[in-house]
Amino acid sequence: MPTPFEKKSIRNLGIYGIIRPATVDDYLIPEGAVTEAVNVNFDRIGAVTVRPGITTLGATIQAGYPIWGLHNTQSGSMMAVISQGASARVYAYAGASWLSSLADGTANVRTRFLEAGGRTIVLNFGSATTMYSSVRFFSTADTWVTTGNPINPQAITDQVARSVQPRFGEVYKSRIYLAGGNTNGTNIDSSRLWYSNVISAAGNFAWTPTADFVDINPNDGENITGLKRYALKLLVFKPNNIYQFSTAGVDPDPLIKVGTRSNESIIEGKKGLYFHHDSGFYRYTGAYPTDISRPISDIVQAITYANYLTISSWKDDNNIYWNVGDLTIDGNSLDWRNCVVRYTESSEVWTVYSYPNEVPFASTYDTGAALSRVLGLDNGVVATLNSGTTDLREPIKYRMITKWYEWEGVENRKIIQEFIALCEKAQETRLMYQTDGNIEWNDLGQLKKYLNYFKQLNIKFHRIRFKVSGTSRDEAPIFLGLEITKGTNEGPVEQ
């Protein structure tokens, strides 16, 4: 016998972020979790908010050419590397426009920067004729040089026996460390870690590269892929191993049996050191790393092998971001292009962002007067993150899907006759629902105000879920949930 359907509330959405049904069955997914979310965040606890946009920092540097490096110097200027056809060029931005700073670099290689001795050092820039041929630093005369104090790069790059061609660098215990050199017909340099002398009283570095080096297990079949100082150790990354270095030597065996293929995926947050491995995203705090990406396991598995090599990361005051490229899940394109997965440290929740262009590099931009985050895009633009309400004037497309709700027993068929949808600044937000085993989404209409009443409905279901989607170009819509105010429980009814 049909009975009145108890009032139901779908609120506190996003308090657990995304939990994918590939990881946890819907029956066990907690109230407040969502199963899909693109271009929304859960920073306002209990609400689903469309993310902020991105705006161009200065003018486009070179339209259509990708950014291959991005760095904020100690002097407060930004540096970006652009590959223009057959060569690369470093551009500098100091608050007004982008100006060419260094030309004739090797095209289409990931260029990295380092701050040491009051100078900005560029690694893996090379020249148009000799790949990775030199280490250069920015002098007080506002020019790039390859010799002299305080860095003395000629001592490390111009050996008679062979030229050291490092791609990674770090400063640790007052020394410069370099790694990721060429092979020169062997695999020695690709597993070798060189280090300078301790910086002198005059502020200069000296090198003895024939003696001051450590070979990081060159017989493990892997090359060095990253360096990162963390706490009191220097961590040396390979694709499936991490070694721990101190000035007294290196651990003879791998510290950790996971590593990374992308130096740019390694980033330090408030709760530890984060990085991407083939099997997921990890947090390292000194013990064995923790896999933090289980709630989005199928998203992690959808990252292509080619993108393992180019994953980039950045952070803000509470979130870690990783650019992971285009994603296809279960053989179906979900329109997740140029994707960024975002992990919130305080709440440990995930969401997914999608941008109009890929983000090969990112950086914090500290001008000395203001702090922001900037993205180096694949179209020659450096953009400010979380700025404005559009993506370089393109509207932001967003969607969110709830878990399945069974309510009062899955064997019972329910009927919803009335409910209320709550949404601030709704704009063009649309509400849809899906029932039982049906593939189709049924459109309920557009949300136009804070309280949106839906009456005289006849939604029959054993289980039901909802989708919110739209396009935003003004203030960010904020979806607060649903209140089911009237319905009927028909009792056990077969589909």
N, C-alpha and C positions, 0 to 999 in steps of 0.2 A: 504494500500500500504506500503510495507517495506521501512523503512527509516534507515539511518545510526544510530547506537547505540552510544550515547554520551560516551566519555571516562569516566571510573569510577576508583575510587581509594579506596582501602581498606588499610588504614594506621592507625596509632595511636592505634594499637591493645593493649588492656589491660589497657587503661587509666581509665576504670571503673571496671577493674577486672572481676570476674565472676558474671554474673547476670543470674540466672536460669530461663528458660521459665516457670517453675512452679510458679514463683513469678510474672514475668512481661511478657506479650505477646511480641513476637519477633518484632511486628510492633512498639512497644513503647520502646524496648531496645535501648539505645543510640548507635550511631556510636562509635566504639572503644571498646565496651564491648565484651566479649566472653561468650559463654554459657557453655563451659567445658574447664578445664585446669588442667592437672596433670603433676607435676614435672617441671613446668615452673613458672617463676615469672615475674613481670612487674616493677622491680626496675629501669630499664632503661626506662624512660617514652616513650611510643609509640612503644616499642619493646617487643617481646616475647622471653625470655631468659631461656634456660634450667638451672635448679638450680645447685648449686655446690653439691659435694658429701660429704661423711663422711669417716673418717679414724680412725683406732683403736688407742686409747690412751693407750700406753703400750701394753702388750700382753693380749690375752684373759684371763680373771680371772679364770673362770671355765666353760669350753665349755658345752653348752646346758642347763645351769641353768640361770633362769631369775634374773635380777637386781630388788631388792625390796626396795631400798633406795639409794639416791645419795646426796652428800653434799660437799660443799667447805668450809673448816675450815678457821678461821681467820689467822691461821698460814700458809696458802697457800697450804695445801695438799687437795687432793680429798679423800672422803670416799665413798665406795660403799658396799651395803649389797647384799649378794648372798644367796639364799636358796639352800642348797645342800642336797636333800633328806629329812631327818627327822629334820634338824636343819638349822639355818642361821648363817652367819659369816660376820663380818665387815672386809673389806680390805681397806688399806690406800695406796695412791699413792703420792709420793713426787718428781716426775720428772724422775724416772728411771723404777720402776717396782711396781706391786701390791703385798703387803705383808699382811698376816693375822694379824689383830689387836685385834679382839674380837670374841670369838667362843660361841657355845652353845646357840644360840638364837632360838626363836620360828620360825618355817619354814612358809613360804608363808603368811606373814603378812607385810603390808606396814609400813616400819620403817622410822621415821622422826628424824630430827636433829634440834638443836637449839644452838645458840651462846649466852652465858651470863657469866658475871663475868670473862671474859678471858678464858672460858672453852667451849669445845664442849660437848653438852648433847645429848644423844640418847634416844628416846622415842619409846615405842611400840616394843622394841626388846625382852624383856622377857627372858625366859629360855626355854629349851627344855621340861621341866616338868611343868612350871607354866606360862601360857600365860600372856603377858603384866605385868610381876610381878614387874618390877623395873624401876626406872629412874637411868641412869648411866651417869657419866661424865668422860672425859679424863683428867687425872691429869698431873702435871708437870713431873711426873716420867714415862710418856708415857705408862700408864696403865689405864684401865677403873675401876672406883671404884663406890661404892654405898653408901658411907658414907663420912661425913666430909666436911670441908670448901673447896671452897667457896659456893658450891651449897646446901649441906646438904640434899640430896635426901631422907635420911632415915626418916626425919621428915614428909615427904609427902607420902611415900610409905609403911611405916611399922607401921601404926596405929594398936592398939590392937583391936579396934572395927571392922575395916575392912581395907583392903589394897586398897589404891587408885591406880588405874591402868590407868594413862592418855595416850592418843594416840596423842593429839595435844598440841602444846605449842607456846607461843609468848612472847616477851619481850616488855613491854609497861610501860612508865613512871617509869623506874628503878625497876620494879617488874617483876617476872616471872609468867606467867599465864598458867595454865594447864587445859585441858578439855578432854572429851571423855572417861571417866572412865568406868569400868565394871558396871554391874547392881546389883550384889550380891543379886539376887532374887527380886530386885525392879528396877524401872527406875530412881532412884534418881541420881546416879552417872553419868549416860549417859546425863544428862542435867545440870550438876553441873560445875561451873567454880571456880577453886581454884586460890588463888594468894599468893605470898610470901610477906614478909615485903620489904620495900624499901631497896635496897642494902646499906650496912653499910659503914662507912668511911674506914673500913678495907677491903672492897670489898666482904663481905660475905652476903648470903641470909639466912633469918630465916623464919620458917613456923609455923603457927598456924592453921592447916587445919580444926580443929573442929569449928573454928570461922570465919576464913578468906575465905569465899566462897560466891557465889551467885548462886541460882538455877534459871536457865534460862527457865522460863515457863515450868516446867516439865509436865504440864497437856495438852500441845498442841499436844501430840501424836508423837512427833519427837525427835530424839536424836541430840546432837551437832555433826556436821560433819566437822567443820573447824573453825580456828581462823585466823584473819589477822588484823594487825595494819595498819590503813590508816588515814593520816592526824592527827587529834587530838583525834581520837576515836579508840577503839578496837571493831572490828566487830565480832560478834559471829554468825556463820552460822548454820542453819539447812536446811533440804532439800527444804523447801518452805517458810522459814522465815529468816530474818536477824535482829539480835538485836544489839543495840548500847550500848556499855559499857564505862563508865568513872569511875574514882576511887570513885566517889560519889554514884554510883549505876548503875542500868541498866534500860533502858526504859521498862515500864510495858507492853507495847504492841509491837508487831513486828514493826521495823522501815520500813521494806520492805517485801512485800508479794511474793518475789521470793528468793530462796536460792541456795544451791548446794548440791549434794551428794558426791562430791569429793573435799577434801581439796587441792589436788594438781592441781585442775583447777583454783584456785584463784591466780592471779598474778598482780602486780602493773606495769603499763606502764607509758609512758610520759603523757598520756592524762587522766589517771584515773585508777581505780581498775577494773580488768576484771575477769569474772568467768562464768562457765557453769551452766545453769539451765535446767530442763527437756524441757523447751520451747525454748531454744536458748542460744546464748552467749550474755552477758550483759557487759556494762561499767557503773561503778558507780563513780560519782564525788562529791557526797555529797547530791544530791537530789535523786529523784526516778531513778533507773537504766534505761538505754536505751538499747533496743534490737538492737544490731549492725549486726545481722546475717540474716536479712530479704532477702538480695539478694541470699542467698544460703539456703533458707528455706527447700527445699526437701532433701538437704544433711544433714541438722541438724536433720530432722525427720527420716533419715535413720540410725542415731546412735542408737545402741541397748541399751535396758535398762541395761543390764549387764555392758556395757561400761560406763554408767553414773557414776558408782562407781569408775572407774579407770582412768578417763580422767586426763591426766597430762599436764602441761603447761610450757612454757619457753619463753624467749624474747631475742631479740638482740637490736641494737640501734634504730630500727624503726618498728619492727614486733613482733606480739604476735602469738605464736604457741600453738595449742592444739592437742594432740594425741587422736584420736577418734576410733581407731580400724578399722576393715573391714566394708565396706559399700556396700549395695545393694540397688539400686534405681529402682522403678517401676517394681520390680520382676525380673529385669535383672542384672546380675553381670556385673559391669563395670571394673572389675580387679582393683578395688580400695582397695587394701589390706594394712593393717598397715598404715592407712591414718592419715595424719596430716593436719588440716585446718590452714591456715596462713592468718592473718589479718594485713595489713599495716596501721599503725596509721596515717601517714602523708597524705596518699591518700585515706584511708578508703576503700581499695579494698581487695578482697579475692582471694586466689588460694588454690589448694590442692596439697599436696606432698604425695608420696607413697614410703615407705622404705621397704627393704627386711626383716626387723624384726620390731616388735612392740617396742614402746618407753614407758615403764612404768614410767620412771623417767627422769628428765633432770635438769641441773644445770648450773650456770655460774662458770667458772673455772678461778680464779684470782691467779696466781702464785706469784704475787708481781712484776713480770717483764713483764707479758703478760696477755691478757684477751681473753678468748674464751668461747664457749658454748659446753657442752658435753651432750651426751645422754646415758642413761643406757638402754641397749637393753634386749630383752627376751632370748638372747642366751649366756649370760655371758660376753658380750663385753661392754666396755665403749668407745664411739666413739666421736670424735671431729666433731662438726657440721660445715658445709660450708668449708670443707677441701678436697682438691683433686677433681678429675673429675669422680670418680666412688663411688659406695656404697660398701665399704669394698671389693673392686676389682670387684664387679658386675657392669655391665653397667647400666646406668640410662635410663629407658624407659619413653618417654614423649609423650604428645599429647595436641593439642589445637583445639577447634572447634569454628568457628565464629557464629554469629547470622545469621538468614535467611535474604537475600537481595532480594527485589522485583524490585527495579529500574524501573522507567518510567511506573509504574502501574502494579498491579498484574494481571490485565486482559490481558495484552499484553504479547505475547510470544517473548522472546529475544533469540538471538543466539550469543554466544561468539566465535570469530574466532582466536583472538590473545590476549595474555596477557603476562605480565612479573611478575615473582616472585622474591622477594628480600630476600636474606638470607646470613648472614655472618657465616663462618665456618660450612658449611652445613652438613658435614659428611654424615650420612645415612638418612637425612631428606626426607620424602616422602610427596607429596601433593596430596590430593584427593578432590572430590566434590560430593555433593548430591543435587538432584533437586526435586522440587515439593513434591509429596507424596511418592517418592521412598524410600525404605529401604536401598537399596544397595549403597555403596560408590564406586565411579568410580576412579580408580587410574590414575593420570596424569604422574606419574614418580618421579624420585629422583631429588632432588635439589643438584647440584654439585658445584655451584659457586655463586658469589654474584648476578649477573644478569642471571636469568634463563628464556630463551625465549620459549614460547609455541605457535606454529603457526599451521596453517591449521587445526584448530579445528572446531567442529560443535556441540557445547554444547547448546542444546535447553532447555529453562526453563521458567517458570513463576516466580519462586523464586529459589534461589540457596544459598548454604553455603559451606564452605571449611573446610577441616581438615588438620592439619600438625601433623605428628607423626614421631617417629624414636627412635633410640637407640644411646646413646652418651657414649663414653668412653674417649674422649680427651677433647679439649677445647669446652666450651659450645656453641652449635649452637644458633644463634640469628635470629629469623624470623622477618622481617620488614614489610611485607605486599605484596599486589598485585596491579598491575596497568593494568586495562582492556583497551587495546589499539585499538581493532577493533572488531566491532560487528554489529548486525542488530536488529532492532525492527520490528517484523512482524505485530504488531498490535494485536487486540483482536483475540485470537485463543483458543478454548476450549481444555482442556486436552484430 
